[in-house]
Amino acid sequence: MLQISRIRSEKENIATALKKRGWDDSQLDILNRVIALDDDRKSVQSATDELLSRRNQLSKEIGNLFKSGKASEANEAKSEVETLKTTIATNETKMSAIKEDIEAILLSIPNVPNILVPNGLTESDNEITKDWTTTLPELPESALPHWELGKKYDILDFELGVKLTGAGFPVFRKKGSRLQRALINFFLDEANNQGYEEIVPPLLVNEDSAKGTGQLPDKEGQMYHVTKDGLYLIPTAEVPITNLYRNDIVREDELPIKLTGYTPCFRREAGSYGSDVKGLNRVHQFDKIEIVQIVHPDKSYETLDQMVGYVETLLTKLELPYRILRLCGGDLTYASALTYDFEVYSAAQKKWLEVSSVSNFETFQSNRLKLRYKNAEGKNQLAHTLNGSALALARIIAALLENNQTDEGIKIPEALRKYTGFDILN
């Protein structure tokens, strides 16, 4: 959520940046609207403060007037106090309504894209910042996509998932389950080696947590909602992990705070269809390891580069062809100021699959979360928050199965073998 003070001081720059997201002048007028509402709030607040001061003054005088035998004047003052109380109550109600309107507007404004964000409205406008430097794997015509390989080796069952729950809820079994667990342990160990504290968070969060990281109101229709209890199944571990520090003030010397966690993730993926949802390409439940950092504002873009480099090492160790994209304004998520996506090449499908997003949210989340640090001067400042997938398992498994298929079975990358306990899946 943007701060009103920033909207006031940087309105023109913010408007220019939001045009990268496809906002037009009519939408940008909302910036003027929120400033006008804040002016109204200040005016009402100022008038209320004067009324409160007058009421307090009269309240002190009333007793003295009675003691001095000036009952008539005292009663007049009491009558004025009652009138003031009514006006103050009316003003407070008005201020509350204005604050609600301001918050509703601020919640509707996405984050301001960083200057590095490319212009463009669709994924075709994303910039490839790094590409696989060697030849992409080529498979024989007889090669199978991962959903057929899953059936062939009895490690992945989509039909059973439909029986148990519905489409988009795959069942892993036998060596497929071990491969899944191996990847989870590999990613967590790598994160621990990089100094991330491991968290096991709840899989459901309340509305405040969903608002804090920007899932509400932006992605309300994409989350599974337990309406009776008012809870949401998490779409990513970013939500509960970042909210660990909601309403907290940390010391400057505690930064950076580095957290990681493995969780299942749940997404409705409403509106998805076609070949992109085949097999593990797009599912409603999948496992993911998330990395989160809370950092000093001066360090956040340096940290973003470090996080991108870290995710790159994971894909290198898994021996998967990958590319890195800088997302354009139109493809940028609601809460992000700058995002890098990682895609791995799926050789049997001959397509790139997104497996990670690494983003800097600057103060957008921390302002919602009221997540601050106390600087050297003793003042409270908003921290910057970042997160990244490291990594999402479903499409990683799809690429591993497809790219490494041989006549003998699926070859397991060297880095995973101590976790799987086997070199080949057959």
N, C-alpha and C positions, 0 to 999 in steps of 0.2 A: 504494500500500500504506500502510495506517495505521501510525503509530508506536505501540508498546505504551505508551509514556509518555502519549500522548494518550488512549488507551483507558482507562488508569487514572484520569487526571485529569478526563476528560469523558464517562465511561461513560453516564451517564443522558442527557446531551444527544445523544450519538451514537445511542443506542437510539431516542430520539424521532425523530431525523432519518431513521434507516433505515426507520422505519415509513412514511415517505413513499414508499419504494420497495416497500412492500407486505410488509415483513418482519413476522412475528408473534413472539410471546414465545418460542416454541420455537426459532426461528432466532436470536433475539437472545441466547440463552443461550451462544452461541459466544463472546461477549465475556467472560463469566465464565470460560469454559473457557481462553481464551488467557491471562487473568490468572493463573489457577491454574497453568498450565504454566510461566509465567514465574516464579512463586513457587518452583516445583520447581527450575527452572534456577538461580535465585539460591541456593537451599539447597544444591544439589549443588556449585555453584561455590564457595560459602563453605567447605564441608567439604573440597573439593579444595585450596583455597588453604591451609588449615590443614595438610593432609597434605603439601603441597609444602614448606611452611615447615619442618615437622618433618623431612622427608627431607633438605633442604638443611643443616639444623643437624647432623643425625647424620653426614652425609657429611663435614662439616668436622671433627667430633670423632674420626672413625675413625682418621685418620692420627695424630692426637696420642696417642690411646690406644695404638696400636702402638708409637710412639716411647717412650712411658712404660713399656713392658713389660706393659701391661694387655691382653694378647692375647685373654683370655676375654671381657672387656667389649667389646673391639673387634669380636669375632666376633658377639656378641649384637647389637651395633648394626648390623652388616652384615646380619644376618638380619632385623632390623626394617625396614631400608631396602628389602630385597627384598619384604617383605610390603606395605610402603607403595607400592612401584612397582605391584604387582598391583592394589591398591585404587584407586590413582590412575588406572590404565588403565581399570578398570571404570567409574569415575566419568566419565571422559572419553567413553567409549562411550555412557553414559547421557545425558550432556549433549548429545552430538551428535544422539541420537535425539529428545530434547526440542526442540532447536532446529529440527530438520526438521519436527516436528509443529507448532511455533509458526509457521514460515514457511508451511506448507501452509494453516493456518487464516487467517493474515493475507492470503495470496493469494486466499482465497475471499471476503473481505469487500469489498464495493464501496465507492467513495468516499462520504463523508458529504455529503448534499445541503445546499447553502447555504440560509440562511433564506428567500431569495427564491424558491426552488423551490416551485411550486404543489403542493398535494395532488392526488392522482389517480393512476390506474393505467394509463390508456390515452391514446392520442393525442387523443382527444376532450376530455381534461381539460387539454390545453395552453392556455396563455393567449396570446391575440393581443395583442402589445404595440404593434404598428404595422401599419396596413393601407394599401393603395393608396388615395390620396386622390382619385383621379379615377375616371371610369367605366371599368369593365372593358371590354376590346375585345369587340365582337360581330361575328361573321363571318356571311356568308350561308349558307344551307342547303347550298350546293354546296361549302363549305369542306372541305378534306381534313385528316386527321390527318397527323402528320409522317412516318409510315411510308409513307403513300401519296404524299406529296409527294416523299419520297426516291426512290421508284420513278418518279414522273412526270418528275423532272428528272435522273434517273440519277446521283444523288449519294450514295445510301445503299442498300446491298444487304445485306439480312438473310439471304437464301437462300444467297448466296455465303459468308457467314460460317459458316453451318451446314455447308456443303461443306468448308470449310477446317478448322473446329474443332468447332463445335456451336452450339446455340442460345445467344444472349446474347453473341455475339462479332461485332458488326456490321463491315462493310467500308465505309469512306468512299472516295469516288472523285471525280475531276474537281473541280468547284467546291465540293463537299462537303468534300474534303480541304483545299482552300484556306481554307474557312471555319473548319475545325478548327484549322489552323495560325494563322490570323489571331487567333482567340480566345486561343490559348496565348500568342502574342507580346503581345497587348494586356494580358492579365492580368499577365504577367511585367514588362512595362514599367511598369504601374501600381504593382506592388509595389516595383520598384526605385526609383521616384520617391518612395515613402514610406519609403525607407531600409532596406528588407529586403535582406540579402545573398543572392544567388542561389546555390543549391546544385544540383548534378547528382548525386544519390545512387545507390547500387546499387538494383536492383529486387528483389533477394532479400536477406533478412536471416537471421541465426542466431537460435537460441532465446532467447539472452540479450536481444537487441534486442526481440524480440516480447514478452517478459516485462516489459521496462523500461517500455514505454508502455501496458501493460495489455491487449494483445491476447491474451496467454496468461496464465492458462488460460481466460479468459472467452470468446474467440472462436475457439478452436482449430478448431472444425468449419466455420467460415466462411472459413478461409484455405486456399489451395492449398499443399500440403506436398510438397516434394521430399524424399521419405523417404530415398533413398539417401545424400544429402548432408546431411540434417538442416536444410535451409533452407526458408524460407517466402517465397512471392511476396507483395509488400507490398500491403496493402489500402488504404494511403494513404501519401503521402510523409511524413506525421507520424512514422512509425515510424523510418526511417533518419535523418531530419533531427534529431529530438529526441535520438536515441542518439549523435549526434556528441559530446555532452557527458557521456556515461555515465562514471561514476567520475572526473569532473573537479571541481576546485575552481577557481572563477573569482574574480576580484577584484570587489568590490562596485562599483567605478567602471566595470566592463565592462558592467554591466546598464543598460538592457535589451539582450539579444541578440535581434536580429530576423533571421529566416531565411525564405527562400521557395524553393520548388522545383516544377518541373513533372515529373510522372511519369505513366505509365500506372498504373492501380490494378486489382487483381485480387480479386474477391470471389465466393465460391461461391454466395451468396444462397440457401442451402439452405432449403427450405420455402416459397419464393415462388411464387405462382401467380395466375392470373386476369388481369383487365384491367390490374392494376398492373405487370405484366411486359411489356406490349405495347410493341413498338418499342424506343425508347431509355429507356422509363420505368424499367426495371431490367435492367441488363446485367452480365455477368461481367467485362468489361474496359472501362474507360473512362479518359479523360484528366482530370487534375485539377491545378490549381495550389493548393498548400498554403502557408499562412503560419503560422509558429511563433514564439512569443516566450518567452524565459526572463527572468524579471523578479524584482525585489525583492518579497517578500511584501506589503509595504505598498502596492504599486502595482498589484497584479494585477487588481483589479476596475475600477480606472480604465482599465487597459490593455484589459480585456475590452470595456468600452464603446467605446473607440477602435477596436477591431478590428471590432466590430459596425457602427460608423459607416462604416468603410472599405469593408466588403462592400456596404453600402447604396449607396455612391457608384458602385460598379461596375454594379449593377443599374440605377441611374438613368441612367448613361451608355449602357447598352444599351437603354434605353427599354422595359424590361420591367416589367409590373405585378408587385408583390411584396408579401409580408407577412412580419412577423417574429413568431415564436412563442417564448415562454419555456416550455421543456419541463417537464412535471410529473414527480414522482418516479418514477412507473412507466415513463415513456418516456425517462428519463435514461439515458445510457450508463453502463456499469460504472465507468469511470474518472473521469467528470466530476462536478464539484461544482455547476456551473451551465452550462446550454447554451441558446443561442439558435439556432433554426432559421430559415432563409430559404426561402420557397417562392415560386415564380413561377407566374403563371396561364397555363395552356395553353388557349388560346381554342377550338381545334377539339375538344379533349377535354372542355372545360368542367370542368377540375379543377386543383387546385393541386399542383405538383411540388416536392419538396424539392431545393434546389440547394446548400445550404451549412449546416454546423453550426459554430458558434463557441463554444468551450468553455474554461472555466477549470478546471484540474485541481488547483489549489493545490499541496500537497506530495505528492499521491498518486503521480504519476509520478516526481518527483525523489527520493522515498524509495527507490523501486525502483531508480532509476538511480544512486543515490548521487551526485546532482548538487547540488553545494553552492557557496556563495560565502563568502568570508572577510569578515566585517563589520569595522567600524572598531575593535572591541576585539580583533581577531585571532582571533575564534571562527568556526568553520565552521557555517553555517546552511543548511538546505534552501531552495533557490530555489522559486519557483512557475513552472509551465509552462502555456502556453495554445496553442491552435491553432485554425485555421479553414480552411474551404474557400473559395478565392477565385479561381476558383470551379470546381465540377464541370461538365465540358463537356456530357455527354450530354443532360441535361435542359434545359440552357441552349439547346442547338441545337434540341431539340424545340420549345421555346417560341418561339424566334426564327423557325423555319420556319412554325409554325402561325399565330402572331400577325401576321406580316408578309406573308402571302400575298395576292397581287393577281392580276388577270387577266393582267398582264404578267410576273409572276414574284414572287420573294421579295425584298422591299426590305431592304437592308442598313442597319443603324443607322449614323448619321453617324460615331460613334466608331470603327467597325470599317473604314471604307472605305479608309483609307490602308494597312490591313493586308491586306484582301482584294484590292484593286486593281480592284474592280467595285462598282457601286452597287446592282445588282439581280442576283439569281441566277435565270437562266432557261436 
